[in-house]
């Protein structure tokens, strides 16, 4: 990974444009931390609008012309995808280590992220079948109609800090395999993974300029959103930013995938296996320190079993080790000190609002450096639905328990939420589960599965304020998003076709 030195002796991560490191013109940089140490390890360049323009120009040139990626053969694209898949798989431990060093998630969780990203790469390896058109012969006398799927051109991807490998891989393998060129703007908080993937794509044989990485903040985002040569934007992040991205991008003539935030509920019925429930709640609530848009953050427990659910969850939480993800810890730190402090602030709110703070993560003794961005697993019981602890997407290791009297009350709370990303029901009653999957107003539903992220050949996306527009990520939605369909009506010259006829063609 290419970096340059600074007078502070900390390296600076460059952009990756046209198959090589690029300084750009901007002199601004941002800090990159090791969250488990609480120390800055490098800086990252923050692009100006001019830097984004330069990257888009390179991507546009790489797409265009008879020798451009947009005109490349299906076979060539597949060779690159297969080679990239093999390279990532062979070096997945290296990638996981980079993830852990900048995000903080434990190595096993980082390895899982890489594996889920590889699923989409493998899906893209089947693009010849997925992107083929259709043909209808003799729709009228000697008239054929057929359709083609063609690439858009230059596409932009704006990815979040919580999955710096997986989320970009939700998009760019499909984009590249369908013939587009890419400008990726990763999170400036953990940017190194993007450059690592760019270098591996080059090693896999991807021509220079097809995949480019521009680091930055809002200036870079806005430059992508309004650029006339960027055909589409793919975004994952918080709901307010997703709304902004969708509205700004579409107002500038782009198609946009904008996946927003969440407040995911897990409804527990009295007949559920409560040991399975407790395991699932802990795994889904505290994995990746709760920094997942699909994390379970609210357990809706029927009154009759609520005390038992809380007790079993609390018991399992007591066995968790919070610490440096490179060791034997179960849960790592949060991404930044500021985010840690913001999440911790909700615990004061919980107490003020009358909730019962069963386990206070601020008391954690971490297995790691004293300056790490630590907040231990936290359990809050009897959370009022009027509290911001319930209504806000906290994005940290805070699991709330809301007690409900019935299935209907729990369902009403889920459907009343402005978010509709993921949800789950835990029950042994097939009828209740089937009713839930039909009635719940959420895009991804788990039945005794706490984090119902679809596999790569289905599509990822929520409802309501969790998704703007109708374009979900990967699967067939992804193929449709990164291609435009062209319908062709064809008839080859024949003397019988002559003459004047102002009506529609007749079926004869």
C-alpha positions in Angstrom: 0.0 0.0 0.0 1.5 3.3 -1.1 2.0 6.0 1.5 4.3 9.1 1.7 6.1 10.4 4.7 5.4 13.7 6.5 7.4 15.8 8.8 5.5 14.3 11.7 7.0 10.9 10.8 3.5 9.5 10.3 2.8 8.1 6.8 0.1 9.7 4.6 -2.2 7.4 2.6 -2.5 8.7 -1.0 -5.3 8.3 -3.4 -5.2 5.5 -6.0 -5.9 6.8 -9.5 -5.1 5.3 -12.8 -3.4 2.3 -11.3 -0.9 4.2 -9.1 -0.7 6.3 -6.0 -1.7 9.9 -6.5 -1.1 12.9 -4.2 -3.7 15.1 -5.7 -3.7 18.8 -5.3 -5.3 19.2 -1.9 -3.0 19.8 1.1 -5.6 18.8 3.7 -5.2 15.5 5.6 -7.2 13.7 8.2 -6.0 11.4 11.1 -6.3 7.7 11.0 -6.3 5.9 14.4 -5.7 2.5 15.8 -8.8 2.4 18.0 -7.4 -0.2 20.4 -4.4 1.9 21.1 -6.0 5.3 20.9 -3.1 6.5 18.8 -2.9 8.1 15.4 -1.0 5.7 13.1 -1.2 7.6 9.8 -2.9 10.5 8.0 -5.0 10.3 4.9 -5.3 12.8 2.1 -8.6 14.6 1.8 -9.5 15.3 -1.8 -10.5 18.6 -3.2 -13.2 18.9 -5.9 -10.4 19.2 -8.4 -8.9 15.9 -7.2 -12.3 14.2 -7.7 -12.6 15.7 -11.2 -9.2 14.3 -12.1 -10.2 10.8 -10.9 -13.5 10.9 -12.7 -11.6 12.0 -15.9 -9.3 9.0 -15.6 -12.2 6.7 -15.1 -14.1 8.1 -18.0 -11.1 7.7 -20.3 -10.7 4.1 -19.1 -14.3 3.4 -20.0 -14.5 5.0 -23.4 -13.5 3.8 -26.9 -13.2 0.5 -28.6 -10.3 -0.5 -26.3 -12.0 0.8 -23.1 -13.4 -1.3 -20.3 -17.0 -0.5 -21.5 -16.2 -2.4 -24.7 -14.1 -5.1 -23.2 -15.2 -8.7 -23.7 -17.2 -10.6 -21.2 -14.4 -13.2 -21.1 -11.8 -10.5 -20.1 -14.0 -9.2 -17.3 -14.6 -12.7 -16.0 -10.9 -13.4 -16.0 -10.2 -10.4 -13.8 -13.1 -11.3 -11.4 -11.9 -14.9 -11.0 -8.3 -13.7 -10.4 -9.3 -11.1 -7.9 -11.4 -13.7 -6.0 -8.4 -16.0 -5.8 -6.1 -13.2 -4.6 -8.4 -12.0 -1.9 -9.0 -15.5 -0.7 -5.3 -16.2 -0.5 -4.5 -13.0 1.4 -7.7 -12.7 3.5 -5.8 -12.8 6.7 -3.8 -9.8 5.6 -6.9 -7.9 4.8 -8.6 -8.9 8.1 -5.5 -7.6 10.0 -5.8 -4.2 8.2 -9.5 -4.0 9.1 -8.8 -4.7 12.7 -5.9 -2.2 12.9 -8.1 0.7 11.7 -11.7 -0.2 12.7 -11.0 -2.2 15.8 -13.3 -5.2 15.3 -11.8 -8.5 16.4 -9.9 -10.6 13.8 -12.6 -13.3 13.6 -15.2 -10.6 12.9 -13.0 -9.0 10.3 -12.5 -12.4 8.7 -16.3 -12.8 8.5 -16.6 -9.4 6.8 -14.1 -10.4 4.2 -16.0 -13.7 3.6 -19.3 -11.9 3.1 -17.6 -9.5 0.6 -16.2 -12.4 -1.3 -19.7 -13.8 -1.7 -20.5 -10.9 -4.0 -17.2 -11.2 -5.9 -18.2 -14.9 -6.5 -21.7 -13.7 -7.5 -20.1 -11.4 -10.0 -18.1 -14.3 -11.5 -21.5 -15.4 -12.9 -22.1 -12.1 -14.7 -22.2 -13.6 -18.3 -25.5 -15.3 -17.3 -26.8 -12.6 -15.1 -26.4 -9.8 -17.7 -27.5 -11.4 -20.9 -30.4 -10.0 -22.8 -33.4 -11.6 -24.5 -34.5 -12.2 -28.1 -37.9 -12.5 -29.6 -38.0 -13.6 -33.3 -40.8 -12.7 -35.7 -42.8 -10.4 -33.4 -44.3 -9.2 -36.7 -43.5 -10.4 -40.2 -39.7 -10.6 -40.4 -39.3 -8.3 -37.4 -37.2 -9.3 -34.4 -37.0 -7.6 -31.0 -34.1 -8.1 -28.6 -32.7 -6.4 -25.5 -29.2 -5.7 -24.3 -27.8 -4.8 -20.9 -25.1 -2.2 -21.2 -22.8 -0.4 -18.7 -23.6 3.1 -17.4 -20.1 4.5 -17.6 -18.4 6.0 -14.5 -20.0 5.1 -11.2 -19.4 6.5 -7.8 -19.3 4.5 -4.5 -19.4 6.1 -1.1 -18.8 3.6 1.7 -19.0 3.7 5.5 -16.5 3.1 8.2 -18.1 0.0 9.8 -17.5 -2.3 6.8 -14.6 -0.9 4.9 -14.1 -4.1 2.8 -17.6 -5.7 2.6 -19.7 -2.7 1.7 -17.5 -1.6 -1.2 -17.5 -5.3 -2.4 -21.3 -5.1 -2.4 -21.0 -2.7 -5.3 -17.7 -2.6 -7.3 -17.5 -6.3 -8.4 -20.9 -6.0 -10.0 -20.1 -2.6 -11.4 -16.8 -3.8 -12.9 -18.1 -7.1 -14.2 -20.9 -5.3 -16.1 -18.3 -3.0 -17.8 -18.4 0.2 -15.7 -15.5 2.1 -14.3 -15.4 3.1 -10.6 -14.5 5.9 -8.3 -14.7 4.8 -4.7 -14.7 7.3 -1.8 -14.2 5.2 1.4 -14.6 6.4 4.9 -11.7 8.6 5.9 -11.7 6.9 9.4 -10.4 3.5 8.0 -9.2 4.1 4.5 -6.4 1.6 4.0 -8.5 -1.3 3.0 -9.7 0.5 -0.2 -6.2 1.0 -1.4 -5.3 -2.6 -0.6 -8.2 -3.8 -2.7 -7.3 -1.4 -5.6 -3.8 -2.7 -5.7 -5.1 -6.3 -5.7 -7.4 -5.5 -8.6 -4.5 -4.2 -10.6 -2.6 -7.4 -9.7 -5.6 -9.4 -11.0 -5.2 -7.7 -14.4 -7.7 -4.9 -14.2 -6.6 -2.1 -16.6 -5.4 1.1 -15.1 -8.2 3.6 -14.4 -11.1 1.1 -14.1 -11.0 1.2 -10.3 -9.9 4.4 -8.5 -9.9 5.4 -4.9 -10.3 9.0 -3.8 -10.1 9.7 -0.1 -11.9 12.6 1.5 -14.8 14.1 3.4 -17.9 16.1 2.5 -16.1 18.0 -0.2 -15.3 14.8 -2.1 -18.8 13.4 -1.5 -20.4 16.6 -2.9 -18.1 16.6 -5.9 -19.1 13.1 -6.8 -22.8 13.8 -6.3 -22.9 16.8 -8.7 -20.3 15.6 -11.3 -21.8 15.4 -14.8 -19.7 12.5 -15.8 -20.7 10.3 -12.8 -23.7 8.2 -13.9 -24.6 6.7 -10.5 -24.0 6.8 -6.8 -24.0 3.8 -4.4 -24.1 4.8 -0.7 -24.4 3.2 2.7 -24.5 5.3 5.9 -26.8 7.1 8.3 -30.3 8.0 7.3 -29.8 11.8 7.2 -26.8 11.5 4.9 -28.5 8.8 2.8 -31.4 11.2 2.3 -29.0 14.0 1.3 -27.1 11.7 -1.1 -30.3 10.5 -2.7 -31.9 13.9 -3.1 -28.7 15.6 -4.3 -27.7 12.7 -6.7 -31.1 12.3 -8.3 -31.5 16.1 -8.7 -28.3 16.0 -10.8 -29.6 13.2 -13.1 -28.0 10.2 -11.4 -29.5 6.9 -10.5 -28.8 6.4 -6.7 -28.7 3.5 -4.3 -28.9 5.1 -0.8 -29.0 2.7 2.1 -29.6 4.4 5.5 -29.7 3.7 9.2 -31.7 1.3 11.3 -33.2 0.5 14.7 -33.6 -3.3 14.5 -36.0 -5.1 16.8 -36.0 -8.7 17.9 -39.4 -9.9 19.0 -39.3 -12.8 21.5 -42.4 -14.9 22.1 -43.0 -17.0 25.2 -42.5 -20.3 23.3 -39.0 -19.4 22.1 -35.9 -21.2 23.1 -34.6 -18.6 25.6 -31.0 -19.9 25.5 -31.0 -19.5 21.8 -32.6 -16.0 22.3 -29.9 -15.0 24.8 -27.1 -16.2 22.5 -28.5 -14.4 19.5 -29.1 -11.2 21.4 -25.6 -11.0 22.6 -24.0 -12.0 19.3 -26.2 -9.6 17.3 -26.1 -6.8 19.8 -22.4 -6.7 20.5 -20.6 -8.1 17.5 -18.4 -5.4 15.9 -19.1 -3.3 19.1 -22.7 -2.8 17.8 -21.3 -0.8 14.8 -23.5 -2.6 12.3 -26.6 -1.3 10.5 -28.0 -4.8 11.0 -27.2 -5.1 14.7 -30.1 -6.0 17.0 -30.4 -3.0 19.3 -33.9 -3.6 20.8 -35.2 -6.8 22.3 -39.0 -6.8 22.5 -39.7 -9.4 25.2 -43.2 -10.5 26.2 -43.8 -9.6 29.8 -44.1 -13.2 31.0 -40.6 -14.1 29.9 -38.8 -10.7 30.1 -37.1 -11.2 33.4 -35.7 -14.6 32.3 -34.5 -13.1 29.0 -32.7 -10.3 30.8 -31.1 -12.6 33.3 -29.8 -15.0 30.5 -28.5 -12.1 28.5 -26.8 -10.5 31.5 -25.2 -13.9 32.4 -23.7 -14.2 28.9 -22.5 -10.6 28.9 -20.5 -11.3 32.0 -18.3 -13.7 30.1 -17.4 -11.3 27.3 -13.9 -9.9 27.1 -13.6 -6.4 25.6 -10.1 -5.6 24.3 -7.7 -5.4 21.5 -9.1 -7.3 18.5 -5.7 -8.8 17.7 -5.7 -10.8 21.0 -8.4 -13.1 22.5 -11.1 -10.4 23.0 -14.7 -11.0 22.1 -15.4 -7.3 21.3 -13.1 -4.5 20.3 -13.2 -0.7 20.7 -15.4 1.8 19.0 -14.0 3.6 15.9 -13.1 7.0 17.5 -13.0 8.6 20.9 -15.7 11.1 19.9 -18.0 8.2 18.8 -17.3 6.4 22.0 -18.2 9.4 24.1 -21.4 10.0 22.1 -22.6 6.4 22.7 -21.7 6.5 26.4 -23.7 9.7 26.7 -26.9 7.7 26.0 -26.4 5.8 29.2 -26.9 9.0 31.2 -30.0 9.6 29.1 -31.3 6.1 29.9 -31.0 6.7 33.7 -32.7 10.1 33.4 -35.6 8.6 31.4 -36.2 5.9 34.0 -34.7 2.9 32.4 -32.9 0.2 34.4 -29.1 0.1 33.5 -28.5 -3.6 34.1 -24.9 -3.7 32.8 -23.0 -0.4 32.4 -20.3 -0.7 29.7 -18.5 2.4 31.1 -17.3 0.2 33.9 -15.5 -2.2 31.6 -11.8 -3.2 32.2 -10.5 -3.7 28.8 -7.8 -6.1 27.7 -5.9 -3.5 25.9 -4.2 -0.1 26.0 -5.5 2.4 28.5 -6.1 5.0 25.8 -8.2 2.7 23.6 -11.7 3.8 22.7 -13.4 1.4 25.0 -17.0 0.9 25.9 -18.1 -2.5 27.2 -21.3 -4.3 26.3 -24.3 -2.5 27.9 -27.7 -3.8 28.7 -30.6 -1.4 29.4 -33.9 -2.8 30.6 -37.4 -1.3 30.7 -36.5 1.4 28.2 -39.4 3.8 27.5 -40.3 4.1 23.9 -40.3 7.9 24.2 -36.5 7.8 25.2 -33.9 8.6 22.6 -32.2 5.4 23.8 -35.0 3.7 22.0 -35.6 6.0 19.0 -32.1 6.9 18.0 -29.7 4.7 16.0 -27.0 4.6 18.7 -24.5 2.5 16.7 -22.7 1.1 19.6 -22.8 -1.9 22.1 -26.0 -0.8 23.8 -28.8 -3.4 23.9 -32.2 -2.1 25.0 -35.0 -4.3 26.3 -38.6 -3.1 25.8 -41.3 -5.1 27.5 -44.5 -5.7 25.6 -47.8 -7.4 26.6 -48.4 -9.3 23.3 -47.3 -10.1 19.8 -49.6 -7.4 18.5 -48.0 -4.7 20.7 -44.5 -5.8 19.6 -45.5 -5.8 15.9 -47.0 -2.3 16.3 -43.8 -1.0 17.8 -41.7 -2.4 14.9 -44.1 -1.1 12.2 -44.3 2.3 14.0 -40.5 2.8 13.7 -39.4 5.2 11.0 -36.7 2.6 10.1 -37.3 -0.7 8.3 -33.9 -2.3 7.8 -33.9 -5.6 9.6 -35.9 -7.4 12.2 -36.2 -10.9 13.8 -38.8 -13.0 15.6 -37.8 -15.9 17.9 -40.5 -18.5 18.3 -41.2 -22.2 17.8 -44.7 -21.4 16.5 -44.7 -21.7 12.7 -48.0 -19.9 12.4 -46.7 -16.9 14.4 -43.6 -16.8 12.3 -45.5 -16.9 9.0 -47.8 -14.2 10.2 -44.8 -12.0 11.3 -43.0 -12.3 8.0 -46.2 -11.2 6.2 -47.3 -8.4 8.5 -44.0 -6.8 9.5 -43.0 -3.6 7.6 -39.3 -4.3 7.3 -37.1 -5.2 4.3 -35.1 -8.0 5.8 -36.7 -10.5 8.3 -35.1 -13.2 10.4 -37.0 -16.2 11.8 -34.8 -17.5 14.7 -32.0 -15.7 12.8 -30.9 -12.5 14.5 -29.0 -10.8 11.6 -30.9 -11.6 8.4 -28.4 -10.3 5.9 -29.3 -12.0 2.6 -26.8 -14.0 0.6 -25.2 -12.5 -2.5 -27.8 -13.9 -5.0 -30.6 -12.1 -3.2 -30.5 -8.4 -2.5 -29.8 -6.3 0.6 -32.0 -3.3 1.5 -34.6 -2.1 3.9 -37.9 -0.2 3.8 -39.0 3.2 5.0 -36.1 5.5 6.1 -33.6 2.7 5.8 -33.6 2.9 2.0 -34.1 5.8 -0.4 -35.3 4.9 -3.9 -35.9 1.3 -4.8 -32.5 0.0 -5.7 -31.2 -2.5 -3.2 -27.6 -3.7 -3.0 -26.1 -6.7 -4.9 -28.1 -9.7 -6.3 -30.3 -9.0 -9.3 -31.0 -5.5 -8.0 -27.3 -4.8 -8.3 -27.1 -6.1 -11.8 -30.1 -4.0 -12.9 -28.7 -0.9 -11.2 -25.3 -1.0 -12.9 -26.7 -1.7 -16.4 -29.1 0.1 -18.8 -31.4 -2.0 -20.9 -31.6 -1.2 -24.6 -34.4 -2.7 -26.7 -33.8 -3.1 -30.4 -36.4 -3.7 -33.1 -34.9 -5.1 -36.2 -36.0 -5.8 -39.8 -33.6 -6.4 -42.7 -34.4 -4.8 -46.1 -36.8 -6.6 -48.4 -38.8 -5.2 -51.3 -42.0 -6.2 -49.6 -41.3 -3.7 -46.8 -41.6 -0.6 -49.0 -44.6 1.7 -49.3 -46.1 4.4 -47.1 -48.1 3.3 -44.0 -48.5 5.8 -41.1 -50.1 3.2 -38.8 -48.6 0.7 -36.4 -47.0 -2.4 -37.9 -49.5 -5.1 -38.4 -49.2 -8.6 -37.0 -49.6 -10.9 -40.0 
